[in-house]
Amino acid sequence: MTGHTNRKTLHSSGQLSAAAELDGSLPIVKYVSNASRKYADLLSIAADLRSTDEICQRLVKCLEDPTADSVLIDALSTASLVRYARCFATGKRAILDPQRISHLPGDPILVHKYYKDLRDKLAAHSVNPFEETLVGLALSDPLTEPRLVLGTATLSGRHIAHDKHGVEQLGRLAREFLKSLTTEIEQCQAEVLAEAQSHPIDDLYKLDPLQFTTPSPQQAGKGRR
């Protein structure tokens, strides 16, 4: 991996506030503070939730197609669970409180816990009830002598994906959590802007430009700073 941005492996997206959209040639600098970190975390979580919903929509289309590739269905199902569960994982990034959706009808917290637990089983635990390989023995006819062990037999089974209803339900959960973040994201953006505007403008022009640095292979084994 080289030190420049590889568009084939790194997807990037961004947005400008209404004022900054007036001129695409405006300088954009990197701003770091507690408020900006929180804002970045919320945007990152929102991206994961949006991705979960989009993956679920594509998975539904595959489930409706009798000729769909089972490998693709498996991959999409796993990806949707991983992206969803990331939003609630402890670590450097802020996490979502499942109680945000407790007002929904039924038992949304229990449903949420099911999908999160399923992700843990399928993506993190190689031995689990949803993925098993059993070994058996093939025996000769019990009424015929001599009775023999003729060979071995195996039986493998793995949870590939939910049915259409289950996939749509995960997508709805992601959309509800995303909806719960909308106001908080807007407030956080306003807080970052107000905070930045309180600094001497000349100091802000001295900040580094806003850009990605392609991570080296060694970064895969390091924690987030």
VENHU-V603803 format. One line per field, one symbol per residue. ss: DSSP state (2 for helix, 1 for strand, 0 for the rest). phi: phi as a letter, one per 30 degrees, with the letter a starting at -180 (. if undefined). psi: psi as a letter, one per 20 degrees, with the letter a starting at -180 (. if undefined). A space follows every 50 residues. Layout:
# VENHU-V603803
ss: ???
phi: ???
psi: ???
This chain:
# VENHU-V603803
ss: 00000000000000000002220000001000022222222222222222 22222222222220000002222222222222222200000000000222 20000002222222222222222200010011111111100000000011 11111111000002222222222222222222222222222222222000 2222200010000000222220000
phi: .ddcdcddcbcbbabcdeddddbdcddbcdbbaddddddddddddddddd dedddddddeddddcdcddddddddddddddddddedbddldddcdcede cddddibddddeddddddedddcccdcadcabbccbbccdedcccddbcd lcbbbcbbdcaddeddddddddedddddddceddddddddddddddddde ddddddddddadcdddedddccddd
psi: prirpoihiopqrrqqrhgiihoijqppqppprgghgggggghgghhggg hgggggghhghghioijqphggggggggghhghghhijpqbhqqqqohih jiiqqbmhgggghghghgghghhhohoriioqoqpapoqrpiipqqpqoh aqqqoqqpogrrrgghghgghggghghghiigghgghhghggggghiiqp hhhhiiqqqorqopqrhhhhjqrp.
